[in-house]
């Protein structure tokens, strides 16, 4: 088992919303397409300022950042009758559509949670 990295789409949105925790893995969007790269703390300072580089946090780290920095709590529920997962943004009482896996539901929930942040503060 391993923690899942967020998708490029979510990583890009997280950067726009102020996520800047050091990660040794990042996405880089260049002419050849999107690549996944590694870095260290010393070079992290340079790449994070690059407009086409985006931290690639794990889903669980981004979920924690949303909870601790913006009070946006994303939970997941399994519906046995339909055999699918749904995310829920708790204090908004907002439910998402069904997803085949826990990770898919969490990814969508993270994206929706990030969209609630306006100018670095919760909307």
HUSUL-V120190 format. One record per residue. SS is DSSP state (2 for helix, 1 for strand, 0 for the rest). OMEGA is omega in whole degrees, -180 to 180 (* if undefined). NEAR is the number of other C-alpha atoms within 12 Angstrom. Layout:
BEGIN
SS|OMEGA|NEAR / SS|OMEGA|NEAR
END
This chain:
BEGIN
0|176|3 / 0|176|8 / 0|179|15 / 0|172|19 / 1|175|29 / 0|178|34 / 0|177|29 / 2|-179|29 / 2|-180|24 / 2|178|32 / 2|179|38 / 2|179|30 / 2|179|29 / 2|178|38 / 2|179|33 / 2|-177|26 / 0|173|30 / 0|178|26 / 0|-178|32 / 0|177|29 / 0|179|25 / 0|174|26 / 0|178|30 / 0|176|25 / 1|179|28 / 1|174|35 / 1|174|33 / 1|-179|28 / 1|-179|22 / 1|-176|15 / 0|-179|8 / 0|-179|7 / 1|-178|12 / 1|179|19 / 1|176|20 / 1|-175|25 / 1|176|21 / 1|180|22 / 0|173|23 / 0|-175|17 / 2|-178|15 / 2|-179|13 / 2|179|18 / 2|-178|23 / 2|-179|18 / 2|-174|16 / 2|-176|27 / 2|177|31 / 0|-179|16 / 0|-174|18 / 0|-179|16 / 0|178|24 / 1|-174|34 / 1|174|43 / 1|177|46 / 0|-179|38 / 0|172|35 / 1|177|30 / 2|-177|32 / 2|178|25 / 2|179|28 / 2|177|42 / 2|179|37 / 2|179|22 / 2|178|26 / 2|-179|33 / 2|-174|23 / 2|-177|15 / 2|-174|23 / 2|180|27 / 0|177|22 / 0|-176|32 / 0|-179|31 / 1|177|38 / 1|179|32 / 1|-180|30 / 1|177|27 / 1|179|22 / 1|-175|17 / 0|-178|11 / 0|179|8 / 0|-177|13 / 0|176|14 / 1|178|21 / 1|174|28 / 1|174|31 / 1|176|36 / 1|172|29 / 1|-164|31 / 2|-175|19 / 2|175|17 / 2|-176|19 / 0|-179|14 / 1|179|20 / 1|177|24 / 0|177|28 / 0|179|23 / 0|178|26 / 1|-177|24 / 0|-177|21 / 0|176|20 / 2|-177|25 / 2|178|30 / 2|179|25 / 2|179|30 / 2|179|41 / 2|179|39 / 2|178|34 / 2|178|39 / 2|179|44 / 2|-180|35 / 2|177|30 / 2|178|42 / 2|-180|39 / 2|179|27 / 0|-178|27 / 1|177|26 / 1|178|16 / 0|177|15 / 0|178|20 / 1|180|19 / 1|179|22 / 0|*|15
END
